[in-house]
């Protein structure tokens, strides 16, 4: 059986730093807590689709520039 590993990665920290935004700034504009942004940056959990779009909108980029989905065979 061919199992696949699924991983959602993101560039939130990089894009946020390029815009000189703190985690708190991004969190407030996206309507979440700073802890949520921290957890996303550390890949502790994947955001809802709505939150992913909100973050991309706040960062003024396409969602695909923030989040990447990878599926690899084990």
C-alpha positions as CSV (number, residue, x, y, z in Angstrom):
1,X,0.0,0.0,0.0
2,X,1.4,3.4,-0.9
3,X,0.8,5.8,1.9
4,X,1.1,9.5,1.4
5,X,2.3,12.2,3.8
6,X,0.3,15.4,3.6
7,X,1.8,18.7,4.7
8,X,0.6,22.3,4.6
9,X,3.5,24.7,4.8
10,X,3.3,28.5,4.9
11,X,5.4,31.6,4.4
12,X,3.5,33.8,7.0
13,X,6.6,34.8,9.0
14,X,8.6,35.7,5.9
15,X,5.8,37.7,4.3
16,X,5.0,39.4,7.6
17,X,8.6,40.4,8.2
18,X,8.8,41.8,4.6
19,X,5.9,44.1,5.6
20,X,7.4,45.0,9.0
21,X,4.4,43.5,10.7
22,X,4.4,41.9,14.1
23,X,2.4,38.8,14.9
24,X,0.1,41.0,16.9
25,X,-0.4,43.4,13.9
26,X,-1.3,40.5,11.6
27,X,-3.5,38.8,14.2
28,X,-5.5,42.0,14.8
29,X,-6.1,42.6,11.1
30,X,-7.0,38.9,10.5
31,X,-9.3,38.9,13.5
32,X,-7.5,36.2,15.5
33,X,-5.1,36.0,18.5
34,X,-1.4,36.5,18.3
35,X,-1.1,32.9,19.6
36,X,-3.0,31.7,16.5
37,X,-0.5,33.4,14.2
38,X,2.4,31.9,16.3
39,X,0.9,28.4,16.0
40,X,0.4,28.8,12.3
41,X,4.0,30.0,11.8
42,X,5.3,27.1,13.8
43,X,3.1,24.7,11.8
44,X,1.2,23.5,14.9
45,X,-2.1,23.5,13.0
46,X,-3.6,24.3,9.6
47,X,-5.9,27.2,9.3
48,X,-9.5,27.1,8.1
49,X,-9.9,28.1,4.5
50,X,-11.6,31.3,5.6
51,X,-8.7,32.2,7.8
52,X,-6.2,31.3,5.1
53,X,-7.9,33.8,2.7
54,X,-8.0,36.5,5.4
55,X,-4.3,36.2,6.1
56,X,-3.5,36.3,2.4
57,X,-5.7,39.4,2.0
58,X,-4.1,41.2,5.0
59,X,-0.6,40.4,3.5
60,X,-1.9,41.5,0.1
61,X,-0.8,38.4,-1.8
62,X,-2.5,35.4,-3.4
63,X,-3.3,32.5,-1.1
64,X,-0.9,30.3,-3.0
65,X,2.0,32.7,-2.1
66,X,1.2,32.2,1.6
67,X,0.3,28.5,1.8
68,X,1.7,25.5,-0.1
69,X,0.2,22.0,0.0
70,X,2.6,19.0,-0.4
71,X,1.8,15.4,-0.7
72,X,4.7,13.0,-0.6
73,X,4.8,9.2,-0.9
74,X,6.1,7.4,2.2
